[in-house]
Amino acid sequence: MKIKVGVIFGGSSVEHDVSIITAVQAMENINQDKYEVVPIYIDKNRCFYTGNILKMMETYKDFNSNIRFLKKVTLCKKNDEFVLLATNSLFNKVVNTIDVAFPIVHGKGVEDGSLAGYLDSIGIPFVGPSVLGAALGQDKVVQKQVMAAEGVNIVDYIWFYEDEYVSSESDVLKKIKKLGYPVIVKPARLGSSIGITYVKSEKEIDEAINDAITYDEKIIVEKVVNNLIEVDCAVLGDHSFMETSLIGKMITSNKILTFDDKYINGGGKKGAAKKTSGTVSNAGFKIPAELDKKIEEQVYDQAKKAFRALDLTGVTRFDFLVDSKAKKVYVNEPNTIPGCLAFFFYTPKGKKYTELLDELITLSIKKYKNDQKKVTSFDSNVLSTYGGSKGAKGKFGSKQA
C-alpha cells in the first residue's frame, strides 16, 4: 500500500508564488510507485483546497476559473486517521486521507513555525523543521543570537522595530553609522531576497529602511563583508546525522542575489524540473564552487554547527558570506524550506531529486516514531478533585502549596 503524502503549499506570505513553484516541482518528482501525492493548497486568504489539478502549474495561471474543480477542506484527526474534511459539507464528508504531511511553504505565517505548530497539534508526522527550528529559521535576529551563543560565525549587525525607528530615528542612525557603511538592510522575517537593499551611505539609508518596513515591522541591518564571495551549502538530516551538499557559488551582476536572480532570470534553465514553467533552478549558482580548501572546510563545519544550534530537521540551505582575503566564513542565514528543496546542490553528488524527497519523508516518519516513545502525558486525578474556583483555591491556592 502506498504512503499518502499531503504536500502543503501556498499561504498568505509574499513568497506564495515561490511556494507553488517549489511544490509543483516536488510533486512531479516524488516516487509515484511508493507514494500517493495529495496536494493541499493554501490560498492567500488562508483557505485550504485539494484536488489533482493542483499538481499542474497551469492551474494557477487562472486560479479563479479553476477553483470550481477543487474541494475546500480542513485537515484534522478523525478516528485515528488524518483526514481532509469538506468545509462546505453538512455531514463532515471526508474528501481524502493522508499519512504524512510535507509542508513546502515559504515565508511568514507558514514557514515560521505557524504551520508546523498546527501539524504538531493534530499529531501528524511531517517533513521539515520543528516549531522551534522553523521559528528560529525565519527570524534573522533571534537566529543570529542563538548561533552566536553556539560559536557560529556571524557578521556584525544591529536591529530595531518600526516604532523605534519612528520615535528614535537619530539613535538608530547613530548605531548604523557606528556599524559602518556599506550595510545591508533587510526585513527580519522574510526570505527570497524580498525587501533587501544594499546601502552605500547614510543618504540612502532612510529609503532602504522604509522599503523594508513595508514587509515587516522588525528590521535588521548588517555590516557588509569585505572581499565578498557569497556561497551556499545545504544540510540534510537531523541532529544525529547530517549530510552536507556540494557548495555553490552565487552568480549575480548585482551587489546581492536578488529575487529576479533566483526566480525570474534563471527560471527554466538547466537544473530545473523539466515539466515546470518558471521554475526555481541552479541558475544563480556555480556548483561546485571553486574555493580554497580552508574556506571549504569552514563552510562545512559552520553549516553543521548552525544546523544543530537551530534545532533543524529535513533539508536546510545555508547562505554564507566569505571574506576571500581573510579566508573568514560567516553564516548569513538558513533557508529551512529552501526553494526547490535545494535538490540541485545534491544532484552533482549523485543524489537524484526523487531520492532526496524519499529521504525527507523517511526522516519525518523516523522522527515521528521516536517521538512516540517519549512520555508526553500522565494519568492524573487532578480534574476529579477539582471543585470550582473555591476548590481550586483550597487545593492549590494557599501560600504553603
Secondary structure, 3 states (H helix, E strand, C coil): CCEEEEEEEECCCCCHHHHHHHHHHHHHHCCCCCEEEEEEEECCCCCEEECHHHHCCHHHHCHHHHHHHCEEEEEEEECCEEEEEECCCCCCCEEEEECEEEEECCCCCCCCCHHHHHHHHHCCCECCCCHHHHHHHHCHHHHHHHHHHCCCCCCCEEEEEHHHHHHCHHHHHHHHHHHCCCEEEEECCCCCCCCCEEECCHHHHHHHHHHHHCCCCEEEEEECCCCEEEEEEEEEEECCEEEEEEEEEECCCCCCCCHHHHHHCCCCCCCCCCCCCCCCCCCCEECCCCCCHHHHHHHHHHHHHHHHHCCCCEEEEEEEEEECCCCEEEEEEEECCCHHHHHHHHHHHCCCHHHHHHHHHHHHHHHHHHHHCCCCCCCCCCHHHCCHHHHHHHHHCCCCC
